[in-house]
Amino acid sequence: MKQIFSICLILAVVQLQGQNTEVYIKSDRIGFNIANPTKFFHFEAPSFSNIDGIYSRINYTGNQDPSAVKGLSNTNPGYGIGGHFTGGFRGVYALGSGGTNSSSSFPTYGVYAEATGSAGTRIGLFARAVGGTTNLAAQFAEGDVEIENMVRINTTDQTGRLHIVNTDNIGSNATAVRINADNNGSENVYGTLVSADNQGSGNTFGHYATVSSTGTGTAFAIRAIANDPDDYAFYGTGNTFLSGDLRIGQNVEPYSGSYKVVIDGKVLAEEVRVQNSLDWPDYVFGEEYVLKSLEEVENYIEENNHLPNIPSAEEIEKEGIILGEMQTRMMEKIEELTLYIIQQQKEIDALKDQIKSTNHE
């Protein structure tokens, strides 16, 4: 085999020398148009030549995958480069034409990269772009991108099909993912369209967001902005479940109390139902209830400028009104007023009877 290779090499050298190509043999290296070759085979094309440096063609017509060029660097584990290419425009240009093959079972690859082995980390394709602010490690100019497994950006965790971590301090409005969807047609436009289906017993979330902040600002799991006054920040069908507080309006600062809904503004509703767990004031009509005399009520009003068991204007201005409790107190006053009217009607009827009896005498 070595003799055949040597004969082929000699014939190639003779042929190249006949084509004004200088061939240099130095130690165990051969140089073409270079006097001091630094590689086993060192080719240098003249500056006026625009032809390819090396051309290899396989004319095999079977069902195997022979390589036109094959490189093997068999060194210690973890080292060795099968092929090293440097280009002023393209480091590697790969084209998979596919020929007349149209079967979906045998796709055509422009670049096919594979890394095998179980020890350590294997990377099928690694790209790096350094030296500028607009460099791209990878760019897909046309066509779809299909990924059968997971995508991790700036993280080694495997907690989702797409996991992105942005830990860089890049200033205000730092964004991990940004999606723009613009359309001028009549169909609906979705910035993101998410569908989640779970056939098991666990809960299903179309969107799941968590936030944490160790700074002085407020953390929001979701922020939505409708720029037009006629637009809506949220649109949904179905029920809405909130396990925490709901605040509507500009005031999002922490507040004192344990209110589930805080609204900074007015509320318009056709009907409001309050589930009141307080005792409804039917006790006013009970025999044990002590009804104040009108004289006592008058004295209380003159002294406090409001009804008994009703908060003052200052208290309402400071604390607000608890709707259910206030409705109960107002009903208490209405029932007391009813008793006063009944009592006065009895006194009026007694006076009428007394007047009648006096007139008959």
Secondary structure by P-SEA (a helix, b strand, c coil): caaaaaaaaaaaaaaaaaacbbbbbcccbbbcccccccccbbbbbccccccccbbbbbcccccbbbbcbbbbbcccccccccbbbbbccccbbbbbcccccccccbbbbcbbbbbbbcccccccbbbbbccccccccccccbbbbbbcbbbbcccccccccbbbbbccccccccccbbbbbbbcccbbbbcbbbbbbbcccbbbbcbbbbbbbcccbbbbcbbbbbccccccccccccbbbbcbbbbcccccccccccccccccbbbbbcbbbbbcccccccccccccbbbbcaaaaaaaaaacccccccccaaaaaacccaaaaaaaaaaaaaaaaaaaaaaaaaaaaaaaaaaaaaaac
